[in-house]
């Protein structure tokens, strides 16, 4: 894996501003697929957790795997409802991902993922969440313009 910078921006239901985390991590581009890995922090509330995200262009699919204090495998496929278990230090939650849209692009050395989804947590539907992830070379080549 190559060293990378990763910016994760999330717009949660009911919020009007993105929560943003920029961190060092790793990336491994494999043709139509990109695998990224980074450590969560106190900012995300998931310290001692490693997140691995596998993004596939065709067919469109995103898998977010977390291991450590928080453990899960969330799968996102457009217009699909997919069940999963989310293990936390406080207990295990039954969840369903409901993917609305996946947009994955590459412009030069910058990879960009836009993901819109809703969750059903313990049978309770949640509002839509938007997540945007930018990945670029750790040396700064391909860094997004803010």
C-alpha positions, 0 to 999 in steps of 0.5 A: 500500500502507498502512503496517502492523505485521506479526507472524510467529510460527513453530513449527518441527518439534521445538520447543515455543516459537514464534519471533516477528518483529514488524516494520514493513511494508506491507499492501494489502487487496483484497476477499477478498485481503490482500497484505503485504510486509516486509523480513527481518532477521538474526533470520530469517537472511534479511537482504537479502530482501523477503517478499511474502505474498498471502492469498486467502480464496476459494478458500483460497490463500497465496503467499509470495514472497521476493526478494533473497538468498533467492528463492522462490515457495511456494504453499500450497493446502489438501490439495495438494502443490506443488513449488517451488525455493528459491534461497539464497546456498548453493545451490538446493533442490527443495522441495514444500509439503504444506498441512494447513490455512489459516485466514484471518480478519479482526476489525475492523482485525486480519487473522490467518492460521494456516497448518499445513504440512509440507515435503519438502526434496530428497526428505526429508519434514519434520515439520509447521510452524505459522505465524501472521501478524497484520497491523494498522494501523501506528498501532496500531489493531487490534493483537492482544492478546498 
